[in-house]
Amino acid sequence: MAKQESEAVRLAALKLIDDAMGARRQLEAANQGLLLEIADRKQSESALRESDAHFRAVMESANDAVITTDSDGIIEDWNPAAQRMFGYSKKEATGQPVTMLVPEQLRSRHLEAFERRRGGASSSPLNTRTEWEGRRKDGSEFPVELSLSEWSTPAGRHFTGVVHDITARKQTEAEKARLEAQYRQAQKMESIGRLAGGVAHDFNNMLAIISGYADLVMMKLDPAGPLYADLQEVTKAARRSAELVRQLLAFARKQAIKPRILDINETVRNMLKLVERLLGEDIDLVWKPGENLWPLKMDPTQIDQILANLSANARDAIAGTGKVTIESSNAVLDDVYCGTHPGSVPGRYVLLAMSDDGCGMDADTQAKVFEPFFTTKAQGRGTGLGLATVYGIVKQNLGFIDFSSEPGQGTTFHVYLPAYESAGAADAVPPVSIESVMGWETVLLVEDEATLLELGKRTLERLGYRVLATTSPSRAIELLRDYSGDIHLLLTDVVMPEMSGRTLQQRVDDLRPGLKCLFTSAYSADVIADRGVINGEVHFLQKPYTWQGLAEKVREVLGASEQ
């Protein structure tokens, strides 16, 4: 019995020991878990501190403003870039409504958007990018791009905005848009110029036929007769029409010119009396010549055209009394200036400026000011070719023109003409001395327009010349080969379908070296010489021409030979 009791006590003791050991193991396990939890918490706290330090470093070094607000739009955090951008210190900004960074006229919209966001479902976090206007501490406004994100903590919802100043980008976009608009305008003007040149070419041919045949008939009539006077009116109308076409050619930059070295002050001074008459007695003319101006090389009649057309434009802009000022000066244009003025090239220029105190121009008028046939005058009072002519002349001479104008404040046109760099003795073309308009030589006439060919043949024969005429350049070469007598002059059109007049002249020169040549055209003088300028080695006669003009030019080329 005692033995059994002793065994029971031993088993109970063992159980107690086993329970104690289990409790100890559980306690050790609990302690271990607590230690791990403490370690994890410390690690998490360390990571959080590191993350916060990293975020703070990013905030401090960011070039863009980083602003954090609570759900009511009150600023909680503010980095140094925000201080630089908006002008408020962190102390001044913290606790203030974020709407203080928005112009007053936009604050209501900002608040409405914020309220809509705050009242929305928190399950759809905000992440947007928009453009706004910012407002600095000094009240100045500037464009910004705002990237906004939303996040939450146990304390509530928060918003973080990254604000980027896009002033430079907006300026670049505006400048790009301005340059693109100017480029499109330049393209339009070039297209209109080509169209105008083509129309002028065809119209000039028709005028040549009208005036030429009228001249032929007049040569047979008594100048005292009534029919002669009627034909004179026809030729006068044809010449006025030819002047209109000449302005179209100037705009299209296809006008034949004879440049020489000139002093712009002297050229302007010679035009002042005419300009005064154009302006009228009610408008004062002030001339301010510059000193020591560089010389130009251009046709002086083109300076006259520029002055006449600008003067007429100024006169029409002034109601009643007023003042027009003409000035000249030297100008050196650099890359910076030319970068903002399409069409200009760096270099030395002579500037001719004309200012008036007239009505000025609005934006719509300024956009069309150089377009041919555009006019603000009443119907029948203007052709709309004045400023277009100026534009064409300036471009033909490798210059450029701009203007400044405000409604009610007048207008100033600036004409920049390239200075002549190799100035020497003036190369003015001496006046032609003609002893007689009659001739006897043989002329090979090539004109692809059959009606003009017949007119030219009859006119030359009337003047005493023997004429070999053809509409085909290849046929002209055959005539040269087959004709056994002397041929003294090749008179050829410039633009022909089969080959150009210049190519024909070169082919002819191989067959008969030294054969004199006279080019004529109703259009593209620049086919003969670069940029439409007729040089001293090429003889050119612009259509339409009178029989007197043809006779004088032929004798100039051939020389006044004895008959």
Disulfide bonds with the S-S distance in Angstrom:
none
